[in-house]
Amino acid sequence: MKLLKYILPLVLIASCKKEKLLTYDTKDNVYFNYVQQVTVRLDTLSISFAYSPANIKDSTFLMPVQVTGAPADVDREYSVVVDPSSTASAADHYVLPQKFVIRAGKLTDSFPIKLLRAKDLQDTTKTIILNIRANANFNTDLQKIPVSGDTINTLSFKFYVSDVLQAGPYWTGVFAPYFGSFSIKKVQLMNQVVGMPLNFPIAGIYDLNLSADASFYAISMSRYLQDQAAAGSTVYENDGITPMTMGANYQ
C-alpha cells in the first residue's frame, strides 16, 4: 500500500500529457464457461441416467457460455458444432437448439442440451463433443485457461452420457468403510430396501450429515442381509457365490 501512494501521483501527472487515445478495435470472444462448485472449472462432464427413476426419459442440461467485451443492446448469435468424433447421434441421444444466442444486455448466457435416455446407454457410454466456432459476431482466441497445473479447453466441451450405475470417485476413499465393495446390485438393493438414493455415492459426499446418513444405510442394510441369511435366503452378489456384505464395521 505504501508503494501505491508514491506511484499514483506519477500516474496522474503522466496522464495529463496529451496522447492519441487507444481504442478497442477487435471482435469479442466467446467461450464455454462451465464452473462446478463455484471454483472448479471443467471441460468434461459425465452424466448418467442410472441415478434417475425409470420413468425419466430425458434430461436437459444448460451449458453456460461467456463473452468478452461489453454487453450489446441486441441479441448476438454464436456458432456451436458437434465434433465428428462424437459417438452419440442426434435425435437418438441428444437434441440441440436451432440457434445459439447471447441475449441483449448479457455477457453470460446458456443454451439447453436435451439428453435422451436411449436404450443403448445401458450397455455403452456415448460421447457428445461440442466445439465453439468463430463467426461474424465473435472470435475464438481464448482457447486455453490454466487451472491447477493443467489447462482447460474453453472452446470444446465433452459429455460422457450413460445409463449405468458407477462407483464414482468417492466410493473407495469414503463409502467403502460403510458399504464394502461396490456393485450395481448392492446399490440398487439398498435403494429398494433402506431407501438410499441411487446417487448417494456420487452426491452424498456433499451432505453435511454424510457420516450419520451413511451409517444409517449401512446398519439398516446389514440387518436386512443378516435377517435374510437367517431365514435361509442369503443375498449374493451377481456371481451367485459371494454373499453381499456391508463395510467391515457394519457386518
Order of alpha helices (4+ residues) and beta strands (2+ residues): alpha-beta-beta-beta-beta-beta-beta-beta-beta-beta-beta-beta-beta-beta-beta-alpha-alpha-alpha-alpha
